[in-house]
Amino acid sequence: MALKRVMVELGMGTDIRGTDYTKAAVRALRDALWHNSLSVAAALGKSADSMVVEVLIGVPRPERVDRDAVLAVLPHGTGTVQVVEGGLEIPDDAGTGSTVMAHAAAVVRLDVA
């Protein structure tokens, strides 16, 4: 199989008050995916489910992201999730919570000759 990169989608997501890293990561991936309609698979005579998606999430505390919940966002194909240090965490004035900002990149690959 010769997987070729055919698309890179970028997104940003937040959890304003809950300091929920997974929620921010899911929102970032949705932001990347939901602003597009990828017709490249059909244009190449492939099924949308033949897409292989490599998801990269950036947050300040990567260990706090549920990778399976992020992967469940993908509407088609198969994928992997890698979480790395990035994004932002902004503490509130009371010191009782934070706003979390996550960044996502979705690299879409197809088996093309």
C-alpha positions as CSV (number, residue, x, y, z in Angstrom):
1,M,0.0,0.0,0.0
2,A,1.4,3.4,-1.0
3,L,-0.3,5.9,1.3
4,K,0.0,9.5,0.1
5,R,-0.9,12.6,2.0
6,V,-3.9,14.3,0.2
7,M,-5.1,16.8,2.8
8,V,-4.1,18.5,6.0
9,E,-6.9,20.1,8.1
10,L,-6.2,22.3,11.1
11,G,-8.5,23.2,14.1
12,M,-8.7,24.8,17.5
13,G,-10.9,23.9,20.4
14,T,-11.4,25.0,24.0
15,D,-13.0,24.1,27.3
16,I,-13.7,27.5,28.8
17,R,-14.3,26.7,32.4
18,G,-13.9,22.9,33.0
19,T,-10.2,22.3,32.4
20,D,-11.3,19.3,30.4
21,Y,-8.5,18.4,28.0
22,T,-10.4,15.8,26.2
23,K,-13.3,18.1,25.5
24,A,-10.9,20.7,24.1
25,A,-9.2,18.1,22.0
26,V,-12.5,16.8,20.6
27,R,-13.6,20.3,19.8
28,A,-10.3,21.0,18.0
29,L,-10.6,18.0,15.8
30,R,-14.2,18.7,15.0
31,D,-13.2,22.3,14.1
32,A,-10.6,20.9,11.7
33,L,-13.0,18.4,10.1
34,W,-16.4,20.0,10.1
35,H,-15.5,23.0,8.0
36,N,-14.7,20.8,5.0
37,S,-16.2,18.2,2.7
38,L,-13.5,16.0,1.5
39,S,-14.4,14.8,-2.0
40,V,-10.8,13.7,-2.8
41,A,-11.5,10.0,-2.1
42,A,-14.5,9.9,-4.4
43,A,-12.5,11.9,-7.1
44,L,-9.9,9.1,-7.0
45,G,-12.5,6.3,-7.1
46,K,-12.0,5.5,-3.5
47,S,-14.5,5.0,-0.6
48,A,-14.5,7.6,2.2
49,D,-13.8,4.7,4.5
50,S,-10.5,4.1,2.8
51,M,-9.0,7.3,4.3
52,V,-6.3,6.9,6.9
53,V,-6.3,9.9,9.2
54,E,-3.3,10.8,11.5
55,V,-4.6,13.1,14.2
56,L,-2.1,15.2,16.1
57,I,-3.4,17.1,19.2
58,G,-1.4,19.8,21.1
59,V,-2.3,20.5,24.7
60,P,-0.2,21.5,27.7
61,R,-0.8,18.2,29.5
62,P,-1.0,15.4,26.9
63,E,-1.6,12.7,29.5
64,R,-5.0,14.2,30.3
65,V,-6.5,13.5,26.8
66,D,-8.6,10.4,26.2
67,R,-7.3,9.3,22.7
68,D,-10.2,7.0,22.1
69,A,-12.7,9.8,22.6
70,V,-10.8,11.9,20.1
71,L,-10.6,9.1,17.6
72,A,-14.3,8.6,17.9
73,V,-14.8,12.0,16.2
74,L,-13.7,10.6,12.8
75,P,-16.7,10.1,10.6
76,H,-14.9,8.0,8.0
77,G,-11.8,5.8,7.6
78,T,-9.4,4.7,10.2
79,G,-7.1,6.7,12.3
80,T,-4.5,7.2,15.0
81,V,-4.1,9.9,17.6
82,Q,-0.9,11.3,18.9
83,V,-1.0,13.9,21.7
84,V,1.9,16.2,22.2
85,E,2.7,19.2,24.4
86,G,1.3,22.4,23.0
87,G,-1.8,24.6,23.2
88,L,-2.5,26.8,26.2
89,E,-3.9,26.6,29.8
90,I,-5.1,29.9,31.2
91,P,-5.9,29.9,34.9
92,D,-8.9,31.9,36.1
93,D,-8.5,34.8,38.6
94,A,-9.8,32.7,41.5
95,G,-7.3,30.0,40.9
96,T,-10.0,27.4,40.9
97,G,-10.1,26.4,37.2
98,S,-8.6,27.1,33.8
99,T,-9.5,27.5,30.2
100,V,-7.8,24.9,28.0
101,M,-7.0,25.5,24.4
102,A,-6.1,22.5,22.1
103,H,-4.8,22.5,18.6
104,A,-5.5,19.7,16.1
105,A,-4.0,18.6,12.8
106,A,-5.7,15.9,10.8
107,V,-3.5,14.4,8.0
108,V,-5.6,12.5,5.5
109,R,-3.9,9.8,3.5
110,L,-5.1,7.6,0.7
111,D,-3.7,4.6,-1.0
112,V,-2.9,6.0,-4.5
113,A,-0.5,4.8,-7.2
